[in-house]
Amino acid sequence: MTARPGFPPAVTVHGLAGACAALAAAGPRGVLLLSAPGAGGFAGPAWFLGMIAAAAAAHPGIPLQAALDCADAPGTALAALRAGARLVVLDHDSPGYAAVAAAAAEIGARLLPARPPSLDLGRVDLRRRDDLARLVAWLAMEAPQDGATSPAA
């Protein structure tokens, strides 16, 4: 797998601590903060957008993009767009994908048909020096970024 053009390296975050750690470790290219799979449905866009705003406020000046994963739920993706999300992941095979893509384009948002490769911070312990170094190395990578979701060795 390779990084998607136009996006910095992606990191899957599960809370404010992970988002802040990713921003603190991000280089000049920044980071794409990606929600957990399906988080749009179980955590909701307000939680995700609030977490991103808090992390950005704690790390001003760090380039970031944020993508809320809505799995295969077009209604959830539409709700995320209405709530202010400007980058949403929706499974391309989900019913209504084309309609959600049109709605996103109409408001200047982007819809991703699949999750980009990411380092899942739920699988690392950032208190460990080796895992923190893994995050820094991941964010420094250009491409390819293989082994994106495998647990820390």
HUMODA-V719071 format. One record per pair of residues at least 6 apart in sequence whose C-alpha atoms are under 8 Angstrom apart, sorted by the first residue. I is the first residue (numbers start at 0). GAP is how many residues later the second one is. D is the distance in Angstrom with one decimal. If there is no record, write none. Layout:
I;GAP;D
I;GAP;D
//
This chain:
0;116;6.8
0;143;6.0
0;144;6.0
0;145;5.6
1;115;7.1
1;141;5.3
1;142;4.4
1;143;5.5
1;144;7.3
2;6;6.5
2;113;7.0
2;114;6.5
2;139;7.4
2;140;5.8
2;141;6.6
2;142;6.6
3;112;6.7
6;24;7.9
6;25;6.8
6;58;7.9
7;21;5.9
7;22;5.9
7;23;5.1
7;24;5.7
7;131;8.0
8;21;7.6
8;22;5.4
8;23;5.9
8;109;7.0
8;129;7.3
8;130;5.6
8;131;8.0
8;132;7.4
8;133;7.9
9;21;5.9
9;22;4.4
9;23;5.9
9;24;6.4
9;106;7.0
9;107;6.6
9;108;4.6
9;109;6.6
9;129;7.8
10;11;7.1
10;20;7.1
10;21;6.2
10;22;5.3
10;23;5.8
10;107;4.9
10;108;4.8
10;109;5.9
10;110;6.9
11;21;6.1
11;22;4.6
11;23;5.5
11;24;6.0
11;106;6.0
11;107;5.9
11;108;4.5
11;109;5.9
11;110;7.6
12;6;5.7
12;20;6.4
12;21;6.0
12;22;5.5
12;23;6.5
12;107;6.7
12;108;5.8
12;109;7.1
13;21;6.5
13;22;6.2
13;107;7.3
13;108;6.6
14;36;7.0
15;35;5.7
15;36;7.6
15;38;7.5
15;39;6.4
17;103;6.5
18;14;6.8
18;32;7.8
18;33;7.2
18;36;6.0
19;35;5.2
19;36;7.9
19;38;7.3
19;39;7.3
20;105;7.9
21;9;7.2
21;11;7.8
21;113;7.4
22;7;7.3
22;8;6.8
22;32;7.6
22;33;7.8
22;36;6.6
22;39;6.5
22;41;7.7
23;35;7.0
24;110;7.2
24;111;5.6
24;114;7.4
25;36;7.4
25;110;7.2
25;113;6.0
25;114;7.8
26;112;7.0
26;113;6.9
27;34;7.4
27;35;7.2
28;34;6.6
29;32;6.0
29;33;4.4
29;34;5.3
30;32;6.7
30;33;5.0
30;34;6.4
30;108;7.1
31;32;5.7
31;33;4.6
31;34;5.4
31;35;7.2
32;31;7.1
32;32;6.1
32;33;4.6
32;34;6.3
33;32;5.8
33;33;4.9
33;34;6.2
33;35;7.3
33;84;7.8
34;13;7.4
34;31;7.9
34;32;6.4
34;33;5.2
34;34;5.8
35;32;7.9
35;33;6.7
36;32;5.5
36;33;7.2
36;34;6.3
37;31;5.2
37;32;4.7
37;33;4.6
37;34;7.9
38;29;6.9
38;30;5.8
38;31;6.3
38;32;7.9
39;8;7.9
39;28;6.0
39;29;5.7
39;30;4.6
39;31;7.7
39;36;6.3
39;37;7.2
39;40;7.0
40;29;6.2
40;32;7.8
40;35;6.0
43;36;7.7
44;23;7.3
44;34;7.6
44;35;5.2
44;38;6.5
44;40;7.3
45;37;6.9
47;20;7.2
48;35;7.8
48;36;7.1
51;14;7.2
55;6;7.5
55;8;8.0
64;22;7.9
65;20;8.0
65;21;6.4
66;18;7.6
66;19;7.6
66;20;4.8
66;21;5.1
66;22;6.6
67;12;7.7
67;17;7.3
67;19;6.6
67;20;4.9
67;21;6.0
68;19;5.9
68;20;4.5
68;21;6.5
68;46;7.4
69;6;6.0
69;7;5.6
69;18;7.0
69;19;5.7
69;20;5.4
69;21;7.9
70;18;6.8
70;19;5.3
70;20;5.7
71;18;5.7
71;19;4.9
71;20;7.9
71;21;7.6
71;22;5.0
71;23;7.9
72;17;7.0
72;18;8.0
72;21;6.9
73;16;7.0
73;20;7.1
73;21;7.1
73;22;6.0
73;23;6.5
73;26;6.5
76;11;6.7
76;12;7.7
76;13;6.8
76;23;7.2
77;22;6.4
77;25;7.8
79;8;7.5
80;7;7.7
80;23;6.9
80;28;7.6
84;24;7.5
85;18;7.8
85;22;7.3
85;23;4.3
85;24;6.1
86;22;5.9
86;23;4.9
86;24;5.9
86;25;7.4
87;21;8.0
87;22;6.4
87;23;5.0
87;24;6.1
88;22;5.8
88;23;4.6
88;24;6.1
88;25;6.1
88;26;6.3
89;7;7.2
89;21;6.8
89;22;6.2
89;23;5.4
89;24;6.4
90;6;7.5
90;21;7.8
90;22;5.1
90;23;5.5
91;20;8.0
91;21;4.5
91;22;6.7
99;11;7.8
100;9;7.5
100;10;5.9
103;6;5.8
103;7;6.5
116;28;7.0
116;29;7.9
116;31;5.7
116;32;7.8
117;30;5.2
117;31;6.7
118;16;7.5
118;19;7.2
118;29;5.1
118;30;5.9
119;28;7.4
119;29;6.0
122;27;7.9
122;28;5.4
122;29;6.5
123;7;5.9
123;27;7.0
123;28;5.9
124;6;6.0
124;7;7.6
125;6;5.0
130;21;7.0
137;7;7.6
//
